[in-house]
Amino acid sequence: MNDTADRAELTIDGRRLSYLDFGGTGRPLVALHGHLSEGAVFTHLAQAVGSEWRVIAPDQRGQGASERADDYSRDGYLGDLLALLDHLGLDRVVLLGHSLGGINAYQFAARHPERVAAIVDVEGPAALGLDGKNPLSFLLGLPYDAPTRDELVAGLGPAAPYFADRLRQNADGSWRLPFHPQDMYQSEELVHGDHWADWTASSCPALLVHATDGVGALPAGLVGEMVGRRPGTTAVQLDSDHMVPTTAPDALAAAVREFLTALTQ
């Protein structure tokens, strides 16, 4: 595995999809980030699983270095993932995903079971948003861009600490967020729903990683139901909030490494 990842891209319907490839000759593991994040969040994990696994982490549509899409539907996300696997010539992979990425992972496995050897679902529920609330509604009050970095940071207000280290500079010298607030609000709306049929559709080994506390963490009752209704699923609880890849990177890496080791035995 490379100490640092190589950044590459492919074009899907005229739109750039960027991804990080940590290299090596190990088995492929594709890691899918959640909303308001990007593939680099899995750098620590890629280093932790070592040479046995080749970690590939895309910036999902409209986030990080990937270009904005016309829509953020379920089919759109899953189509991007299929295009990435085909582009890289990967016939069968382990899919790991956090939150939005976890849902994308198990929905892709439901539709393309022959392409998925195992799933690691980190805080991706089998049903969400059924109360109609959108937790990303706060984004609608944020600016997308500004002439200078300082102006953009000031405009972000209390949200600035969460995004200031990932702001992008445009070719004209202006600055922007690594996502468009309206895009992510729409994406959250479109990931809401009852996805139990997808969660239970695949039969490959699955690890369900859930946090102990914090806003958005999977409820214990839902975790038990997800394990009980899908054979071949095990769960591990980590002392973290919902943002597991950033708040508990060591614990996540240890849990994933143990799961991956069992797959090869």
N, C-alpha and C positions, 0 to 999 in steps of 0.2 A: 504494500500500500504506500502511496506517496504521503510525505509529511504534510503536503498541502494538496488541495484538490485542483484538478484541471477544469477550467470552465469552458463549456462548449454549448452549442445551440443547434436546434433544428427549426425548420419553418413548417408551420401547420396552417394551411389556408391563408398564406401570406402574413402570418403572425409569428414572431420570434418566441420560441420557448427555450429558455436558458436552463442549464443544469450543471451541477458539480459532479465530477467523477473522481473519486478518491483512488481509483486505479487498483492495480494488483491482479492476480490471477485467481483469486478466491471466488466462491460462489456469489452470484449477484444478489444484493439486497437493495431495494429501491425504497427510499425514505421520503415520505410526503408530509410536509409541514402543515400547520393549521393557518387559520386566518391571521392576517397582520404579521406574518412571519416570512421566512424564506429558507432555501435549502441549507444555507450555512449554519443553521441552528443545530444541524446534526454532525458538525465537525468533531465534537468530542466523542460522540458515539462511534463515528467512523474510525477514529484512532483507537478506541477501546476494543473493538472487535478484531482488530489486527489483520494479519495477512490472509486469514481464512475466508474473509468476506470482502467483496468489492462493493463498496457503498456508493450508490448513485442517488443524488438528492436534487430533484428539479425545483426551480422556483415556479410554483404553480401559476396558472394564467392570471395576469394582472398584478403579480407581486414580484418583488425583487427586481431581477434583471429581465424578466419575461414581460412581453408587451401585453397591453390591455386587450381583452376579448370583447366580442359583441354581446356575449351573454355568459352567465355563470351557472348554467344548468348542470344537473347531474350528468347528463349525456356529454356535455362539453368537457367537464373534468375527466371523465372516464375515457373519452376519445383522445385527449391529450396523453394520458398514460399509455394507452394502446399504441399510439404513434411513437412514443418514446421507446417502448420496448422493441417495436419493430425496427426503429432507426438504429438501435444498438445491437440488434440481432439476438435478443435475449428471449429464449423460448419459455423459460420457467424461472421464476424469481420468488424470493421472500419479499412480501410487501409489509412495510412498517409505516404507520401513519399516526399523527397526533391530531386529535379533535376533528376538524374538517378532513384532514388527511387520513385519519382512521376510518371515517365513514367511506371516503373514496376507496380505501384499500379493500374493505369487506364487500362493498358494492361491486368493485371490479372483479373480485374473486367469485361473486355470485354469477356474473355474466361471462367470465372467462376462466372457469375453474382449471382448465388445462394449462394455464399460464402461471398459476400461483401455487407454490409449494407449501407456503405457510403464511400466516398473518400475525402481525403484532399490532394490536389496536390500543393506542394510548389515549384514553379519555374520549373515545369516539362512541357515543351512545347509539343504541338501536332505535331510539325514538327521541325526538327533541322538538322544542318549539311548539308543542301542541296547544300551549296556552296563548299563542299568538304574539308573545313578546319577542322583540328582537334586541338581544343584548348589545348589538353594535349600533344602536340608534344614536349613540353619542358621537359617532363619526360624522354624522350629517352636519354638525356644527363646526367641523374642522376645515381649515383651508387645505387645498391640495398643493398649491405652489405659491411662491413669492419671489420677488426680484433678488433678494439676498437670503442667505442662510439665517442670519439673525432675525430678519422679519418673519420668516417661516416659523422659527422656534418660538418667537413671541406670540404669533398667531395660534400656535398649538396650545398655549396655556398650560393647564395641569397635565395634559397628555404629552407634553414635550419630552419628559424623561424617558418615556417608553419608546420613542421613535427617533430622537435626536441623533443617535449614533448610526442610523441607517438612512439618513436623508441622501438623495441623489442630486447631483448637479447636472443641469441640462446643457446642451451644446451652446446655448446663448448666454450661459452664465447664471441663469436663474436656478432656483432650487425647488425640489418637489418631494413629496412623500414617496415611499417605495410601493405605494398602492394608491388607488383613487378611492376616497371615502364612499362615494356612491356605489362603486363596484362591489366593495366588500359588504356594504349593507345589503345589496341585492343578492350577493352570494350566500349570505347568512339566511336570508329569506328562503332561498331556493334549496338549501340543504335541510330545512325543517321538514318534518314529516314522520310518519310511522314506517320505519325501515326494517321491521322484524323479518319480513320475508327474505330480504337480502342477507341479513345477519345469519339466518339459519339455512341459507341455500347451499353454502359450500361445506365441504367435509374435511378440508385440510387442517392440520394442527393450528391452533390459535392461542395466542397469549393476550389476555386482556389486562392492561396496566391501568390502575386507577389510583387517584390521589386520596389523601385522608381528609383534606379540608379545603376551604376556599370557595369563592363564588364560581359556579360552573362545574365543580367537581362532580363526577358521577355518584349518584346516591347509592348507598350500600345495597338497597333493595333491588335496584336496577342491575347492579353488578351480579348479584346472585341469580337473577332471572336470566341474564345473558349467558352465564355459565351453564345454568340448568337446561336452557332450551337449545343449546348448540353442543352436541357431543364433540369431544376432542379439544375443548376449550379449558384452559386453566387461567387463573387470575392471580395477580400479585398486587399488593397494596404498598404504595410508597408514601413516605412522609413528605408531602408536597401539596401545592395547590394545583389548579388545573394546568398551569403552564409547566408541565413536568420537564420537558427538554431543557429549559433554562433554569428552573428552580431546584431540580434534583438530577443533574446530568450524570453524576457518578452512580447513583442508585439505579437510574434507568439503564445505564450501560451494563451494570452488573446483572440486572434482571434479563435483559435482552441477550447478553452473552451466555447466560445459563440456558436459556431457551434454545438458542441456536446450537449450542453444544449438544443438547439432547437430540436435535434433529439429525445430527451426523453420526450418532451412535447406533 
